[in-house]
Amino acid sequence: MPATTDEGTTAPTAHAGSTTARRPAQGGFPGLLKASHPVPAAAVTLLAALLAAAVGLGPAAAATAAAAVAAGQLSIGWSNDRLDMRRDVAAGRHDKPLATGEVRPGVVAAASCTALLACVPLSLACGARAGWVHLGCVAAAWSYNWWLKHTLASWLPYTVAFGLLPAFLTLASPSAGWPPLWLTAAAALLGTSAHFANTLPDIDEDIAGGVLGLPQRLGRRASIALAAGLAFASCAVVTLAPPGPAPLAGRLLLGVTLALCLAALAAPPVLARGRAPFLIILALAGADAVLLVLAGHALPVG
């Protein structure tokens, strides 16, 4: 899945003509870990592991699938920071170890390539069809880092990568089948929401640095509305689309997500420029992830 923001805070930007104070490059593990976008990488890996258990993968198969997702996420995060290094230096990004000189560019590039190489056999070990689906997810995320983040199609890699994540796991499961369309749609909606939410902390800095994906072109208010609305739509699909009556837990969570969605949309201008909408949408995404895992448990396996 495309790399996401590690922190809900906006990094300080340099004043015109200033430069980031660069430390001597050490190439150490702390800086390398920070450059991998560890929090979102861990979150996506955890979601994959929970979904793997939900769709009936055994411990060994679930661990292999989670390792494949982790390797893919690390390769995406490291490539994101390496490709953005010059812009991060110009923007005075003190939260980016490549911009501050905390880690060498070559170390990050080598780590990204190593993680990508490890992702290939780990993915294919889950089965040929499952493996190629996951490698397609990783390729979509790399296309975001290389090019699409600057275009009106910046949302597309998130939609594709998240939408195909359930298929990777169901194809690796004992049933070895494709997930129902509603599960794919719910995951794709969640991924698209994540794209708009991910831009919120740094949207002004991105615009100043020339990163003009769809959220930056639409602006903060529209991005908040789309992130919240898409996350709620994902919750609604995963709760109401499966056959049979919606479970009580799902209906309760859907009510919570509706309240969160309305809170994000109703935020006054002062709060809209702060962290409140971003944190609300993170809570929406968390509830949505719970619903996705519950839906995975309800899928027929075997």
C-alpha positions, -999 to 999 in steps of 0.1 A, spaced: 0 0 0 12 35 -6 33 51 21 14 71 46 23 98 72 40 86 103 28 115 125 -3 136 127 18 168 130 30 191 103 68 194 100 83 228 104 92 244 71 122 265 64 120 302 57 130 314 23 167 310 18 172 288 48 184 252 48 179 223 71 207 218 96 222 185 85 239 161 109 268 140 98 253 110 81 256 79 104 236 53 85 224 40 118 194 18 125 172 45 142 174 68 112 168 39 88 138 28 108 123 63 109 127 66 71 106 34 66 74 51 77 72 25 106 38 34 120 17 31 88 38 1 78 31 -16 111 -6 -7 108 -11 -21 73 9 -53 83 -13 -57 114 -45 -53 94 -32 -79 69 -23 -104 97 -58 -100 113 -75 -104 79 -53 -135 72 -65 -151 105 -101 -141 97 -102 -158 63 -88 -190 77 -51 -190 70 -31 -212 94 -3 -198 116 25 -205 91 6 -192 61 -6 -161 80 30 -154 91 42 -157 55 15 -133 42 22 -108 70 60 -110 63 53 -103 26 31 -73 34 58 -60 59 85 -63 33 64 -45 7 55 -18 31 92 -12 41 102 -10 4 75 15 -2 83 37 28 120 38 21 116 45 -16 92 73 -7 117 91 16 146 85 -9 127 99 -38 114 129 -18 148 137 -2 156 169 -22 122 183 -17 123 175 20 157 192 23 144 223 6 113 223 28 134 220 60 118 188 71 134 181 105 113 149 108 129 133 78 162 115 86 174 119 50 168 156 51 187 160 83 216 137 73 208 112 100 210 84 75 228 81 41 208 81 9 226 50 -3 217 31 28 180 39 24 181 30 -13 198 -3 -6 173 -11 22 144 -3 -1 157 -26 -29 165 -54 -4 130 -52 11 115 -53 -24 136 -83 -34 125 -101 -2 88 -93 -9 89 -113 -42 95 -148 -28 75 -141 3 45 -131 -18 48 -161 -42 52 -184 -12 15 -177 -5 6 -192 -39 11 -180 -74 -22 -161 -78 -20 -146 -44 16 -136 -49 11 -118 -81 -19 -100 -67 2 -87 -38 31 -78 -61 5 -58 -81 -4 -39 -49 33 -31 -42 38 -20 -78 8 3 -75 23 19 -44 57 23 -61 39 40 -90 25 65 -65 60 73 -52 76 76 -86 49 97 -104 12 95 -96 14 115 -64 19 146 -85 -11 140 -107 -49 140 -106 -47 102 -104 -29 103 -70 -58 84 -54 -56 54 -78 -27 35 -63 -44 36 -28 -77 24 -43 -60 -5 -62 -36 -15 -34 -61 -15 -6 -88 -30 -28 -67 -60 -37 -54 -67 -2 -84 -90 7 -79 -109 -26 -42 -115 -17 -54 -132 16 -84 -151 3 -64 -165 -26 -38 -177 -1 -65 -192 21 -78 -228 20 -107 -218 -2 -82 -201 -27 -110 -180 -41 -116 -144 -48 -133 -123 -21 -169 -110 -26 -171 -78 -46 -185 -59 -15 -153 -67 5 -131 -55 -23 -152 -23 -26 -150 -17 11 -113 -21 12 -109 2 -19 -130 29 -3 -109 27 29 -77 30 9 -90 60 -11 -101 76 22 -66 70 36 -51 89 7 -71 121 14 -65 118 51 -28 112 47 -24 146 29 -40 166 57 -10 172 80 13 184 52 -11 197 26 2 233 27 38 222 25 31 198 -3 15 226 -23 45 248 -17 68 220 -27 50 213 -60 33 181 -50 -1 186 -66 -21 154 -63 -59 154 -63 -61 164 -25 -38 193 -29 -57 206 -59 -91 202 -41 -79 219 -9 -81 210 28 -119 213 33 -127 191 3 -101 166 13 -115 164 48 -150 158 34 -139 131 10 -117 113 36 -146 112 61 -173 104 35 -152 76 19 -144 60 52 -180 61 63 -190 46 29 -166 18 34 -181 11 69 -216 11 54 -206 -13 26 -190 -38 49 -219 -36 74 -249 -36 50 -237 -54 18 -231 -90 31 -261 -113 28 -283 -117 59 -291 -92 87 -263 -69 98 -248 -80 131 -254 -58 162 -217 -50 165 -216 -39 129 -247 -17 133 -232 -1 165 -199 6 148 -217 20 118 -235 45 141 -202 55 157 -186 60 123 -215 82 112 -211 104 143 -173 106 136 -180 115 99 -204 143 109 -179 156 135 -152 158 108 -175 176 84 -187 200 110 -153 211 122 -151 249 122 -124 265 101 -100 270 130 -102 233 139 -101 222 103 -66 235 100 -54 216 131 -51 179 139 -87 173 149 -101 162 115 -71 140 109 -75 123 142 -112 118 137 -106 102 103 -80 80 119 -106 68 143 -130 62 114 -104 42 97 -97 21 128 -134 13 132 -135 4 95 -106 -19 99 -124 -37 127 -155 -41 105 -133 -55 77 -118 -81 100 -153 -90 113 -164 -94 77 -135 -117 70 -146 -140 98 -180 -143 81 -165 -155 48 -169 -192 39 -135 -210 40 -123 -245 33 
